[in-house]
Amino acid sequence: MAVPKGKISKARGNSRFANWKLSAPNLVECAQCKTLIPSHIACSECGYYKGKQAVVKKEKESK
């Protein structure tokens, strides 16, 4: 059974988790409508993916 040989101080223990940072998402420009979208995902604005229509978007009804 593994048992630590000595007490790990708070500074040493917490320094292990000091470099866990969030990174900004990589966004690419949609080829059709030029909005920024995450890569490898169909565009939420126009529905295109790799130059082809992947999702058919419904037109909003105006009242």
Predicted model as a PDB file, atoms N, CA, C, CB and O in Angstrom, pLDDT in the B-factor column:
MODEL        1                                                                  
ATOM      1  N   MET A   1       0.839  -1.170   0.000  1.00 80.00           N  
ATOM      2  CA  MET A   1       0.000   0.000   0.000  1.00 80.00           C  
ATOM      3  C   MET A   1       0.888   1.237   0.000  1.00 80.00           C  
ATOM      4  CB  MET A   1      -0.957  -0.004   1.210  1.00 80.00           C  
ATOM      5  O   MET A   1       1.829   1.342   0.787  1.00 80.00           O  
ATOM      6  N   ALA A   2       0.569   2.191  -0.911  1.00 86.00           N  
ATOM      7  CA  ALA A   2       1.391   3.389  -1.040  1.00 86.00           C  
ATOM      8  C   ALA A   2       1.027   4.401   0.031  1.00 86.00           C  
ATOM      9  CB  ALA A   2       1.231   4.008  -2.431  1.00 86.00           C  
ATOM     10  O   ALA A   2      -0.136   4.777   0.180  1.00 86.00           O  
ATOM     11  N   VAL A   3       2.030   4.835   0.773  1.00 90.00           N  
ATOM     12  CA  VAL A   3       1.820   5.809   1.833  1.00 90.00           C  
ATOM     13  C   VAL A   3       2.836   6.934   1.634  1.00 90.00           C  
ATOM     14  CB  VAL A   3       1.959   5.150   3.257  1.00 90.00           C  
ATOM     15  O   VAL A   3       4.022   6.651   1.461  1.00 90.00           O  
ATOM     16  N   PRO A   4       2.413   8.203   1.652  1.00 85.00           N  
ATOM     17  CA  PRO A   4       3.380   9.291   1.484  1.00 85.00           C  
ATOM     18  C   PRO A   4       4.356   9.342   2.654  1.00 85.00           C  
ATOM     19  CB  PRO A   4       2.656  10.637   1.348  1.00 85.00           C  
ATOM     20  O   PRO A   4       3.980   9.089   3.798  1.00 85.00           O  
ATOM     21  N   LYS A   5       5.613   9.670   2.356  1.00 90.00           N  
ATOM     22  CA  LYS A   5       6.635   9.690   3.395  1.00 90.00           C  
ATOM     23  C   LYS A   5       6.578  10.942   4.246  1.00 90.00           C  
ATOM     24  CB  LYS A   5       7.994   9.566   2.780  1.00 90.00           C  
ATOM     25  O   LYS A   5       7.057  10.947   5.380  1.00 90.00           O  
ATOM     26  N   GLY A   6       5.989  12.017   3.703  1.00 92.00           N  
ATOM     27  CA  GLY A   6       5.922  13.251   4.478  1.00 92.00           C  
ATOM     28  C   GLY A   6       4.757  14.105   4.023  1.00 92.00           C  
ATOM     29  O   GLY A   6       4.135  13.838   2.995  1.00 92.00           O  
ATOM     30  N   LYS A   7       4.469  15.140   4.807  1.00 92.00           N  
ATOM     31  CA  LYS A   7       3.356  16.030   4.469  1.00 92.00           C  
ATOM     32  C   LYS A   7       3.733  16.893   3.277  1.00 92.00           C  
ATOM     33  CB  LYS A   7       2.967  16.916   5.676  1.00 92.00           C  
ATOM     34  O   LYS A   7       4.833  17.442   3.221  1.00 92.00           O  
ATOM     35  N   ILE A   8       2.826  17.009   2.338  1.00 91.00           N  
ATOM     36  CA  ILE A   8       3.010  17.916   1.203  1.00 91.00           C  
ATOM     37  C   ILE A   8       2.401  19.255   1.602  1.00 91.00           C  
ATOM     38  CB  ILE A   8       2.348  17.348  -0.124  1.00 91.00           C  
ATOM     39  O   ILE A   8       1.239  19.316   2.004  1.00 91.00           O  
ATOM     40  N   SER A   9       3.175  20.315   1.493  1.00 94.00           N  
ATOM     41  CA  SER A   9       2.679  21.632   1.889  1.00 94.00           C  
ATOM     42  C   SER A   9       1.577  22.091   0.934  1.00 94.00           C  
ATOM     43  CB  SER A   9       3.832  22.662   1.916  1.00 94.00           C  
ATOM     44  O   SER A   9       1.446  21.578  -0.177  1.00 94.00           O  
ATOM     45  N   LYS A  10       0.788  23.067   1.389  1.00 94.00           N  
ATOM     46  CA  LYS A  10      -0.307  23.589   0.558  1.00 94.00           C  
ATOM     47  C   LYS A  10       0.237  24.200  -0.721  1.00 94.00           C  
ATOM     48  CB  LYS A  10      -1.129  24.633   1.334  1.00 94.00           C  
ATOM     49  O   LYS A  10      -0.354  24.035  -1.789  1.00 94.00           O  
ATOM     50  N   ALA A  11       1.353  24.902  -0.625  1.00 95.00           N  
ATOM     51  CA  ALA A  11       1.933  25.544  -1.803  1.00 95.00           C  
ATOM     52  C   ALA A  11       2.376  24.510  -2.828  1.00 95.00           C  
ATOM     53  CB  ALA A  11       3.117  26.426  -1.401  1.00 95.00           C  
ATOM     54  O   ALA A  11       2.142  24.675  -4.025  1.00 95.00           O  
ATOM     55  N   ARG A  12       3.012  23.451  -2.362  1.00 92.00           N  
ATOM     56  CA  ARG A  12       3.490  22.422  -3.281  1.00 92.00           C  
ATOM     57  C   ARG A  12       2.324  21.625  -3.863  1.00 92.00           C  
ATOM     58  CB  ARG A  12       4.469  21.482  -2.567  1.00 92.00           C  
ATOM     59  O   ARG A  12       2.333  21.280  -5.045  1.00 92.00           O  
ATOM     60  N   GLY A  13       1.338  21.337  -3.049  1.00 89.00           N  
ATOM     61  CA  GLY A  13       0.190  20.576  -3.532  1.00 89.00           C  
ATOM     62  C   GLY A  13      -0.656  21.370  -4.505  1.00 89.00           C  
ATOM     63  O   GLY A  13      -1.110  20.841  -5.519  1.00 89.00           O  
ATOM     64  N   ASN A  14      -0.872  22.659  -4.191  1.00 92.00           N  
ATOM     65  CA  ASN A  14      -1.697  23.493  -5.057  1.00 92.00           C  
ATOM     66  C   ASN A  14      -0.977  23.903  -6.333  1.00 92.00           C  
ATOM     67  CB  ASN A  14      -2.141  24.723  -4.311  1.00 92.00           C  
ATOM     68  O   ASN A  14      -1.628  24.247  -7.320  1.00 92.00           O  
ATOM     69  N   SER A  15       0.351  23.874  -6.337  1.00 92.00           N  
ATOM     70  CA  SER A  15       1.083  24.263  -7.544  1.00 92.00           C  
ATOM     71  C   SER A  15       0.895  23.251  -8.665  1.00 92.00           C  
ATOM     72  CB  SER A  15       2.567  24.421  -7.234  1.00 92.00           C  
ATOM     73  O   SER A  15       1.131  23.574  -9.829  1.00 92.00           O  
ATOM     74  N   ARG A  16       0.482  22.054  -8.345  1.00 88.00           N  
ATOM     75  CA  ARG A  16       0.188  21.057  -9.372  1.00 88.00           C  
ATOM     76  C   ARG A  16      -0.961  21.500 -10.260  1.00 88.00           C  
ATOM     77  CB  ARG A  16      -0.138  19.715  -8.733  1.00 88.00           C  
ATOM     78  O   ARG A  16      -0.996  21.172 -11.446  1.00 88.00           O  
ATOM     79  N   PHE A  17      -1.900  22.243  -9.690  1.00 88.00           N  
ATOM     80  CA  PHE A  17      -3.100  22.626 -10.419  1.00 88.00           C  
ATOM     81  C   PHE A  17      -3.046  24.073 -10.913  1.00 88.00           C  
ATOM     82  CB  PHE A  17      -4.316  22.430  -9.543  1.00 88.00           C  
ATOM     83  O   PHE A  17      -4.057  24.606 -11.369  1.00 88.00           O  
ATOM     84  N   ALA A  18      -1.883  24.710 -10.827  1.00 88.00           N  
ATOM     85  CA  ALA A  18      -1.774  26.123 -11.164  1.00 88.00           C  
ATOM     86  C   ALA A  18      -1.839  26.378 -12.668  1.00 88.00           C  
ATOM     87  CB  ALA A  18      -0.490  26.680 -10.612  1.00 88.00           C  
ATOM     88  O   ALA A  18      -2.202  27.479 -13.083  1.00 88.00           O  
ATOM     89  N   ASN A  19      -1.499  25.397 -13.488  1.00 86.00           N  
ATOM     90  CA  ASN A  19      -1.410  25.621 -14.931  1.00 86.00           C  
ATOM     91  C   ASN A  19      -2.611  25.082 -15.693  1.00 86.00           C  
ATOM     92  CB  ASN A  19      -0.157  24.990 -15.468  1.00 86.00           C  
ATOM     93  O   ASN A  19      -2.516  24.910 -16.909  1.00 86.00           O  
ATOM     94  N   TRP A  20      -3.717  24.812 -15.051  1.00 87.00           N  
ATOM     95  CA  TRP A  20      -4.928  24.362 -15.732  1.00 87.00           C  
ATOM     96  C   TRP A  20      -5.688  25.600 -16.165  1.00 87.00           C  
ATOM     97  CB  TRP A  20      -5.810  23.441 -14.812  1.00 87.00           C  
ATOM     98  O   TRP A  20      -6.435  26.180 -15.377  1.00 87.00           O  
ATOM     99  N   LYS A  21      -5.505  26.002 -17.391  1.00 86.00           N  
ATOM    100  CA  LYS A  21      -6.134  27.217 -17.888  1.00 86.00           C  
ATOM    101  C   LYS A  21      -7.099  26.870 -19.007  1.00 86.00           C  
ATOM    102  CB  LYS A  21      -5.076  28.226 -18.375  1.00 86.00           C  
ATOM    103  O   LYS A  21      -6.909  25.886 -19.722  1.00 86.00           O  
ATOM    104  N   LEU A  22      -8.130  27.681 -19.153  1.00 87.00           N  
ATOM    105  CA  LEU A  22      -9.027  27.535 -20.287  1.00 87.00           C  
ATOM    106  C   LEU A  22      -8.402  28.239 -21.485  1.00 87.00           C  
ATOM    107  CB  LEU A  22     -10.442  28.111 -19.969  1.00 87.00           C  
ATOM    108  O   LEU A  22      -7.774  29.289 -21.346  1.00 87.00           O  
ATOM    109  N   SER A  23      -8.580  27.652 -22.652  1.00 88.00           N  
ATOM    110  CA  SER A  23      -8.075  28.291 -23.855  1.00 88.00           C  
ATOM    111  C   SER A  23      -9.249  28.780 -24.691  1.00 88.00           C  
ATOM    112  CB  SER A  23      -7.187  27.320 -24.668  1.00 88.00           C  
ATOM    113  O   SER A  23     -10.346  28.227 -24.615  1.00 88.00           O  
ATOM    114  N   ALA A  24      -9.020  29.800 -25.474  1.00 88.00           N  
ATOM    115  CA  ALA A  24     -10.063  30.344 -26.330  1.00 88.00           C  
ATOM    116  C   ALA A  24     -10.385  29.335 -27.431  1.00 88.00           C  
ATOM    117  CB  ALA A  24      -9.629  31.706 -26.936  1.00 88.00           C  
ATOM    118  O   ALA A  24      -9.479  28.684 -27.950  1.00 88.00           O  
ATOM    119  N   PRO A  25     -11.670  29.195 -27.797  1.00 87.00           N  
ATOM    120  CA  PRO A  25     -12.012  28.230 -28.842  1.00 87.00           C  
ATOM    121  C   PRO A  25     -11.479  28.687 -30.191  1.00 87.00           C  
ATOM    122  CB  PRO A  25     -13.531  28.028 -28.916  1.00 87.00           C  
ATOM    123  O   PRO A  25     -11.457  29.881 -30.492  1.00 87.00           O  
ATOM    124  N   ASN A  26     -11.047  27.718 -31.001  1.00 92.00           N  
ATOM    125  CA  ASN A  26     -10.554  28.042 -32.339  1.00 92.00           C  
ATOM    126  C   ASN A  26     -11.749  28.234 -33.256  1.00 92.00           C  
ATOM    127  CB  ASN A  26      -9.605  26.929 -32.883  1.00 92.00           C  
ATOM    128  O   ASN A  26     -12.507  27.297 -33.508  1.00 92.00           O  
ATOM    129  N   LEU A  27     -11.912  29.440 -33.750  1.00 94.00           N  
ATOM    130  CA  LEU A  27     -13.027  29.750 -34.625  1.00 94.00           C  
ATOM    131  C   LEU A  27     -12.513  29.952 -36.045  1.00 94.00           C  
ATOM    132  CB  LEU A  27     -13.784  31.002 -34.130  1.00 94.00           C  
ATOM    133  O   LEU A  27     -11.448  30.531 -36.262  1.00 94.00           O  
ATOM    134  N   VAL A  28     -13.300  29.457 -37.017  1.00 93.00           N  
ATOM    135  CA  VAL A  28     -12.974  29.647 -38.423  1.00 93.00           C  
ATOM    136  C   VAL A  28     -14.128  30.381 -39.086  1.00 93.00           C  
ATOM    137  CB  VAL A  28     -12.692  28.287 -39.131  1.00 93.00           C  
ATOM    138  O   VAL A  28     -15.238  30.425 -38.556  1.00 93.00           O  
ATOM    139  N   GLU A  29     -13.858  30.949 -40.236  1.00 92.00           N  
ATOM    140  CA  GLU A  29     -14.872  31.712 -40.951  1.00 92.00           C  
ATOM    141  C   GLU A  29     -15.676  30.781 -41.846  1.00 92.00           C  
ATOM    142  CB  GLU A  29     -14.229  32.842 -41.781  1.00 92.00           C  
ATOM    143  O   GLU A  29     -15.102  29.960 -42.561  1.00 92.00           O  
ATOM    144  N   CYS A  30     -17.000  30.902 -41.814  1.00 91.00           N  
ATOM    145  CA  CYS A  30     -17.877  30.117 -42.682  1.00 91.00           C  
ATOM    146  C   CYS A  30     -17.641  30.560 -44.125  1.00 91.00           C  
ATOM    147  CB  CYS A  30     -19.387  30.288 -42.276  1.00 91.00           C  
ATOM    148  O   CYS A  30     -17.549  31.757 -44.397  1.00 91.00           O  
ATOM    149  N   ALA A  31     -17.543  29.610 -45.047  1.00 87.00           N  
ATOM    150  CA  ALA A  31     -17.273  29.931 -46.449  1.00 87.00           C  
ATOM    151  C   ALA A  31     -18.462  30.611 -47.115  1.00 87.00           C  
ATOM    152  CB  ALA A  31     -16.907  28.671 -47.215  1.00 87.00           C  
ATOM    153  O   ALA A  31     -18.287  31.375 -48.064  1.00 87.00           O  
ATOM    154  N   GLN A  32     -19.670  30.340 -46.628  1.00 87.00           N  
ATOM    155  CA  GLN A  32     -20.866  30.894 -47.256  1.00 87.00           C  
ATOM    156  C   GLN A  32     -21.217  32.274 -46.709  1.00 87.00           C  
ATOM    157  CB  GLN A  32     -22.038  29.954 -47.061  1.00 87.00           C  
ATOM    158  O   GLN A  32     -21.308  33.241 -47.465  1.00 87.00           O  
ATOM    159  N   CYS A  33     -21.417  32.365 -45.386  1.00 90.00           N  
ATOM    160  CA  CYS A  33     -21.942  33.610 -44.806  1.00 90.00           C  
ATOM    161  C   CYS A  33     -20.900  34.408 -44.030  1.00 90.00           C  
ATOM    162  CB  CYS A  33     -23.096  33.296 -43.896  1.00 90.00           C  
ATOM    163  O   CYS A  33     -21.211  35.481 -43.515  1.00 90.00           O  
ATOM    164  N   LYS A  34     -19.670  33.905 -43.938  1.00 91.00           N  
ATOM    165  CA  LYS A  34     -18.535  34.619 -43.326  1.00 91.00           C  
ATOM    166  C   LYS A  34     -18.681  34.885 -41.828  1.00 91.00           C  
ATOM    167  CB  LYS A  34     -18.340  35.922 -44.025  1.00 91.00           C  
ATOM    168  O   LYS A  34     -18.032  35.791 -41.305  1.00 91.00           O  
ATOM    169  N   THR A  35     -19.524  34.114 -41.121  1.00 92.00           N  
ATOM    170  CA  THR A  35     -19.599  34.254 -39.667  1.00 92.00           C  
ATOM    171  C   THR A  35     -18.571  33.333 -39.027  1.00 92.00           C  
ATOM    172  CB  THR A  35     -21.031  33.933 -39.143  1.00 92.00           C  
ATOM    173  O   THR A  35     -18.146  32.361 -39.652  1.00 92.00           O  
ATOM    174  N   LEU A  36     -18.164  33.616 -37.801  1.00 95.00           N  
ATOM    175  CA  LEU A  36     -17.197  32.780 -37.101  1.00 95.00           C  
ATOM    176  C   LEU A  36     -17.913  31.603 -36.447  1.00 95.00           C  
ATOM    177  CB  LEU A  36     -16.422  33.603 -36.045  1.00 95.00           C  
ATOM    178  O   LEU A  36     -18.882  31.784 -35.710  1.00 95.00           O  
ATOM    179  N   ILE A  37     -17.422  30.392 -36.726  1.00 93.00           N  
ATOM    180  CA  ILE A  37     -18.015  29.161 -36.188  1.00 93.00           C  
ATOM    181  C   ILE A  37     -16.882  28.250 -35.723  1.00 93.00           C  
ATOM    182  CB  ILE A  37     -18.916  28.439 -37.261  1.00 93.00           C  
ATOM    183  O   ILE A  37     -15.752  28.395 -36.189  1.00 93.00           O  
ATOM    184  N   PRO A  38     -17.162  27.314 -34.812  1.00 94.00           N  
ATOM    185  CA  PRO A  38     -16.150  26.318 -34.459  1.00 94.00           C  
ATOM    186  C   PRO A  38     -15.867  25.413 -35.656  1.00 94.00           C  
ATOM    187  CB  PRO A  38     -16.609  25.477 -33.242  1.00 94.00           C  
ATOM    188  O   PRO A  38     -16.768  25.131 -36.447  1.00 94.00           O  
ATOM    189  N   SER A  39     -14.630  24.960 -35.792  1.00 91.00           N  
ATOM    190  CA  SER A  39     -14.287  24.128 -36.926  1.00 91.00           C  
ATOM    191  C   SER A  39     -14.947  22.752 -36.808  1.00 91.00           C  
ATOM    192  CB  SER A  39     -12.768  23.986 -37.040  1.00 91.00           C  
ATOM    193  O   SER A  39     -15.237  22.291 -35.703  1.00 91.00           O  
ATOM    194  N   HIS A  40     -15.179  22.108 -37.935  1.00 92.00           N  
ATOM    195  CA  HIS A  40     -15.769  20.769 -38.050  1.00 92.00           C  
ATOM    196  C   HIS A  40     -17.212  20.713 -37.561  1.00 92.00           C  
ATOM    197  CB  HIS A  40     -14.939  19.775 -37.273  1.00 92.00           C  
ATOM    198  O   HIS A  40     -17.680  19.657 -37.135  1.00 92.00           O  
ATOM    199  N   ILE A  41     -17.921  21.837 -37.619  1.00 91.00           N  
ATOM    200  CA  ILE A  41     -19.320  21.897 -37.201  1.00 91.00           C  
ATOM    201  C   ILE A  41     -20.077  22.677 -38.271  1.00 91.00           C  
ATOM    202  CB  ILE A  41     -19.479  22.565 -35.775  1.00 91.00           C  
ATOM    203  O   ILE A  41     -19.571  23.669 -38.797  1.00 91.00           O  
ATOM    204  N   ALA A  42     -21.293  22.225 -38.591  1.00 92.00           N  
ATOM    205  CA  ALA A  42     -22.104  22.944 -39.569  1.00 92.00           C  
ATOM    206  C   ALA A  42     -22.435  24.333 -39.033  1.00 92.00           C  
ATOM    207  CB  ALA A  42     -23.403  22.159 -39.897  1.00 92.00           C  
ATOM    208  O   ALA A  42     -22.610  24.522 -37.829  1.00 92.00           O  
ATOM    209  N   CYS A  43     -22.517  25.292 -39.937  1.00 91.00           N  
ATOM    210  CA  CYS A  43     -22.779  26.682 -39.562  1.00 91.00           C  
ATOM    211  C   CYS A  43     -24.200  26.804 -39.024  1.00 91.00           C  
ATOM    212  CB  CYS A  43     -22.569  27.634 -40.771  1.00 91.00           C  
ATOM    213  O   CYS A  43     -25.144  26.290 -39.624  1.00 91.00           O  
ATOM    214  N   SER A  44     -24.346  27.477 -37.904  1.00 88.00           N  
ATOM    215  CA  SER A  44     -25.670  27.640 -37.301  1.00 88.00           C  
ATOM    216  C   SER A  44     -26.478  28.724 -37.999  1.00 88.00           C  
ATOM    217  CB  SER A  44     -25.537  27.969 -35.821  1.00 88.00           C  
ATOM    218  O   SER A  44     -27.700  28.767 -37.858  1.00 88.00           O  
ATOM    219  N   GLU A  45     -25.811  29.606 -38.754  1.00 86.00           N  
ATOM    220  CA  GLU A  45     -26.508  30.689 -39.445  1.00 86.00           C  
ATOM    221  C   GLU A  45     -27.091  30.224 -40.778  1.00 86.00           C  
ATOM    222  CB  GLU A  45     -25.560  31.862 -39.675  1.00 86.00           C  
ATOM    223  O   GLU A  45     -28.276  30.424 -41.046  1.00 86.00           O  
ATOM    224  N   CYS A  46     -26.252  29.600 -41.614  1.00 88.00           N  
ATOM    225  CA  CYS A  46     -26.718  29.244 -42.959  1.00 88.00           C  
ATOM    226  C   CYS A  46     -26.927  27.747 -43.149  1.00 88.00           C  
ATOM    227  CB  CYS A  46     -25.736  29.740 -43.984  1.00 88.00           C  
ATOM    228  O   CYS A  46     -27.636  27.353 -44.075  1.00 88.00           O  
ATOM    229  N   GLY A  47     -26.336  26.894 -42.308  1.00 88.00           N  
ATOM    230  CA  GLY A  47     -26.532  25.447 -42.399  1.00 88.00           C  
ATOM    231  C   GLY A  47     -25.562  24.747 -43.329  1.00 88.00           C  
ATOM    232  O   GLY A  47     -25.765  23.574 -43.644  1.00 88.00           O  
ATOM    233  N   TYR A  48     -24.517  25.420 -43.780  1.00 90.00           N  
ATOM    234  CA  TYR A  48     -23.561  24.798 -44.700  1.00 90.00           C  
ATOM    235  C   TYR A  48     -22.400  24.188 -43.938  1.00 90.00           C  
ATOM    236  CB  TYR A  48     -23.043  25.820 -45.716  1.00 90.00           C  
ATOM    237  O   TYR A  48     -22.018  24.673 -42.873  1.00 90.00           O  
ATOM    238  N   TYR A  49     -21.833  23.102 -44.504  1.00 90.00           N  
ATOM    239  CA  TYR A  49     -20.637  22.466 -43.954  1.00 90.00           C  
ATOM    240  C   TYR A  49     -19.785  22.015 -45.128  1.00 90.00           C  
ATOM    241  CB  TYR A  49     -20.997  21.257 -43.007  1.00 90.00           C  
ATOM    242  O   TYR A  49     -20.258  21.250 -45.969  1.00 90.00           O  
ATOM    243  N   LYS A  50     -18.550  22.468 -45.206  1.00 87.00           N  
ATOM    244  CA  LYS A  50     -17.622  22.163 -46.291  1.00 87.00           C  
ATOM    245  C   LYS A  50     -18.210  22.487 -47.661  1.00 87.00           C  
ATOM    246  CB  LYS A  50     -17.224  20.702 -46.238  1.00 87.00           C  
ATOM    247  O   LYS A  50     -18.034  21.730 -48.615  1.00 87.00           O  
ATOM    248  N   GLY A  51     -18.905  23.609 -47.750  1.00 84.00           N  
ATOM    249  CA  GLY A  51     -19.436  24.058 -49.019  1.00 84.00           C  
ATOM    250  C   GLY A  51     -20.716  23.385 -49.475  1.00 84.00           C  
ATOM    251  O   GLY A  51     -21.196  23.667 -50.572  1.00 84.00           O  
ATOM    252  N   LYS A  52     -21.287  22.493 -48.654  1.00 86.00           N  
ATOM    253  CA  LYS A  52     -22.519  21.801 -49.019  1.00 86.00           C  
ATOM    254  C   LYS A  52     -23.589  22.088 -47.968  1.00 86.00           C  
ATOM    255  CB  LYS A  52     -22.277  20.269 -49.156  1.00 86.00           C  
ATOM    256  O   LYS A  52     -23.279  22.312 -46.798  1.00 86.00           O  
ATOM    257  N   GLN A  53     -24.847  22.079 -48.395  1.00 87.00           N  
ATOM    258  CA  GLN A  53     -25.965  22.299 -47.475  1.00 87.00           C  
ATOM    259  C   GLN A  53     -26.104  21.061 -46.583  1.00 87.00           C  
ATOM    260  CB  GLN A  53     -27.304  22.586 -48.258  1.00 87.00           C  
ATOM    261  O   GLN A  53     -26.421  19.978 -47.074  1.00 87.00           O  
ATOM    262  N   ALA A  54     -25.872  21.213 -45.298  1.00 86.00           N  
ATOM    263  CA  ALA A  54     -25.941  20.092 -44.362  1.00 86.00           C  
ATOM    264  C   ALA A  54     -27.232  20.130 -43.556  1.00 86.00           C  
ATOM    265  CB  ALA A  54     -24.735  20.106 -43.419  1.00 86.00           C  
ATOM    266  O   ALA A  54     -27.811  19.084 -43.261  1.00 86.00           O  
ATOM    267  N   VAL A  55     -27.685  21.324 -43.201  1.00 85.00           N  
ATOM    268  CA  VAL A  55     -28.882  21.496 -42.387  1.00 85.00           C  
ATOM    269  C   VAL A  55     -29.794  22.467 -43.115  1.00 85.00           C  
ATOM    270  CB  VAL A  55     -28.536  22.009 -40.946  1.00 85.00           C  
ATOM    271  O   VAL A  55     -29.365  23.549 -43.516  1.00 85.00           O  
ATOM    272  N   VAL A  56     -31.055  22.081 -43.288  1.00 86.00           N  
ATOM    273  CA  VAL A  56     -32.004  22.971 -43.932  1.00 86.00           C  
ATOM    274  C   VAL A  56     -32.564  23.901 -42.872  1.00 86.00           C  
ATOM    275  CB  VAL A  56     -33.139  22.177 -44.647  1.00 86.00           C  
ATOM    276  O   VAL A  56     -33.165  23.454 -41.895  1.00 86.00           O  
ATOM    277  N   LYS A  57     -32.366  25.186 -43.068  1.00 77.00           N  
ATOM    278  CA  LYS A  57     -32.831  26.183 -42.118  1.00 77.00           C  
ATOM    279  C   LYS A  57     -34.249  26.615 -42.468  1.00 77.00           C  
ATOM    280  CB  LYS A  57     -31.887  27.396 -42.095  1.00 77.00           C  
ATOM    281  O   LYS A  57     -34.550  26.857 -43.637  1.00 77.00           O  
ATOM    282  N   LYS A  58     -35.117  26.713 -41.475  1.00 76.00           N  
ATOM    283  CA  LYS A  58     -36.472  27.191 -41.679  1.00 76.00           C  
ATOM    284  C   LYS A  58     -36.477  28.723 -41.680  1.00 76.00           C  
ATOM    285  CB  LYS A  58     -37.420  26.635 -40.587  1.00 76.00           C  
ATOM    286  O   LYS A  58     -35.735  29.362 -40.934  1.00 76.00           O  
ATOM    287  N   GLU A  59     -37.311  29.278 -42.513  1.00 75.00           N  
ATOM    288  CA  GLU A  59     -37.480  30.727 -42.531  1.00 75.00           C  
ATOM    289  C   GLU A  59     -38.395  31.114 -41.379  1.00 75.00           C  
ATOM    290  CB  GLU A  59     -38.058  31.218 -43.899  1.00 75.00           C  
ATOM    291  O   GLU A  59     -39.378  30.424 -41.110  1.00 75.00           O  
ATOM    292  N   LYS A  60     -38.084  32.202 -40.701  1.00 71.00           N  
ATOM    293  CA  LYS A  60     -38.931  32.669 -39.601  1.00 71.00           C  
ATOM    294  C   LYS A  60     -40.180  33.331 -40.183  1.00 71.00           C  
ATOM    295  CB  LYS A  60     -38.154  33.664 -38.674  1.00 71.00           C  
ATOM    296  O   LYS A  60     -40.104  34.129 -41.118  1.00 71.00           O  
ATOM    297  N   GLU A  61     -41.312  32.986 -39.615  1.00 71.00           N  
ATOM    298  CA  GLU A  61     -42.568  33.589 -40.060  1.00 71.00           C  
ATOM    299  C   GLU A  61     -42.741  34.949 -39.389  1.00 71.00           C  
ATOM    300  CB  GLU A  61     -43.778  32.660 -39.740  1.00 71.00           C  
ATOM    301  O   GLU A  61     -42.584  35.081 -38.175  1.00 71.00           O  
ATOM    302  N   SER A  62     -43.065  35.954 -40.195  1.00 70.00           N  
ATOM    303  CA  SER A  62     -43.312  37.278 -39.629  1.00 70.00           C  
ATOM    304  C   SER A  62     -44.817  37.470 -39.451  1.00 70.00           C  
ATOM    305  CB  SER A  62     -42.712  38.396 -40.537  1.00 70.00           C  
ATOM    306  O   SER A  62     -45.603  37.136 -40.338  1.00 70.00           O  
ATOM    307  N   LYS A  63     -45.205  38.006 -38.310  1.00 67.00           N  
ATOM    308  CA  LYS A  63     -46.634  38.181 -38.030  1.00 67.00           C  
ATOM    309  C   LYS A  63     -47.070  39.590 -38.276  1.00 67.00           C  
ATOM    310  CB  LYS A  63     -46.956  37.795 -36.609  1.00 67.00           C  
ATOM    311  O   LYS A  63     -48.243  39.915 -38.090  1.00 67.00           O  
TER     312      LYS A  63                                                      
ENDMDL                                                                          
END                                                                             
